[in-house]
Amino acid sequence: MNRIFGLDDALIALYRGKKWSISTIYDSLVWSEESITKPTEAELVAKQKELQDAWDAVEYQRQRAEEYPDWGTQLDYIYHNGIDKWKTDIVNPVKAKYPKPE
């Protein structure tokens, strides 16, 4: 599942809980609280990159979660085959398919 972070995501991350509104153009950003300094476009782009990098860094986790069987199936497998067999037959192949980046 791909996710692309935009400037609006960067604004939310930088100013969560503050009052502001946004259109599709940075220059038309309107602040409702005068005590907030409007971020520069460079700050927003840097935050956008930070959010995107953090999202991309855990892509393997999302891929693994989609690949694993549901919990009921896994628990049934453990009950009938044991934890060691569950690890070798279910967990390890998924981890090998979607390795954690170093």
C-alpha positions in Angstrom: 0.0 0.0 0.0 1.7 3.2 -1.2 1.1 6.5 0.6 2.4 9.8 -0.7 2.7 12.5 1.9 1.8 16.0 0.8 2.3 19.5 2.2 -1.0 19.2 4.0 0.4 16.2 5.9 3.5 18.2 6.8 1.3 21.1 8.1 -0.7 18.7 10.2 2.5 17.2 11.7 4.1 20.6 12.4 1.0 22.3 13.7 -1.4 19.7 15.1 -4.1 21.3 17.1 -3.6 24.7 15.7 -6.2 26.5 13.6 -5.4 26.8 9.9 -6.8 26.1 6.5 -5.1 25.3 3.2 -5.8 25.4 -0.5 -3.8 23.6 -3.1 -1.3 26.5 -3.3 1.2 27.2 -0.5 0.9 31.0 -0.9 -2.8 30.9 -0.1 -2.2 29.3 3.3 -4.3 31.2 5.9 -3.6 31.2 9.6 -6.4 31.7 12.1 -4.0 32.2 15.0 -1.7 35.2 14.7 0.7 33.8 17.3 1.9 31.1 14.9 4.7 31.8 12.5 3.9 30.6 9.1 6.4 27.9 8.1 8.5 28.4 5.1 7.9 26.3 2.0 11.3 24.7 2.7 10.2 23.7 6.2 7.1 22.1 4.8 9.0 20.3 2.1 11.5 19.0 4.7 8.7 17.8 6.9 6.9 16.2 4.0 10.2 14.3 3.2 10.5 13.3 6.8 7.0 11.9 6.9 7.5 10.1 3.5 10.8 8.6 4.7 9.2 7.4 7.9 6.3 5.8 6.0 8.6 4.2 3.5 10.9 2.8 6.2 8.1 0.5 7.6 6.7 -0.7 4.2 8.0 -4.2 5.1 5.7 -4.2 8.2 2.7 -3.4 6.1 3.6 -6.0 3.6 4.1 -8.6 6.3 0.8 -7.8 7.9 -1.0 -8.4 4.6 0.8 -11.7 4.0 0.3 -13.3 7.4 -2.8 -15.4 7.8 -5.4 -14.1 10.3 -4.9 -14.7 14.0 -7.4 -17.5 14.2 -5.6 -19.5 11.5 -2.3 -18.9 13.1 -3.5 -19.9 16.6 -5.0 -23.1 15.1 -1.7 -23.9 13.4 0.1 -23.4 16.7 -2.4 -25.6 18.5 -2.0 -28.5 16.0 1.7 -28.1 15.1 3.5 -26.2 17.9 5.2 -22.9 18.0 8.4 -24.0 16.4 6.6 -25.3 13.3 4.5 -22.1 13.2 7.7 -20.1 13.1 9.4 -22.1 10.4 6.3 -22.6 8.2 4.4 -19.3 8.6 6.6 -16.6 10.2 10.0 -17.2 8.7 8.9 -17.4 5.0 7.1 -14.0 5.3 10.1 -12.4 7.1 12.4 -13.7 4.3 10.0 -12.4 1.6 9.8 -9.0 3.2 13.1 -8.4 5.1 13.6 -5.6 7.6 15.8 -3.0 6.0 19.1 -2.3 7.8 
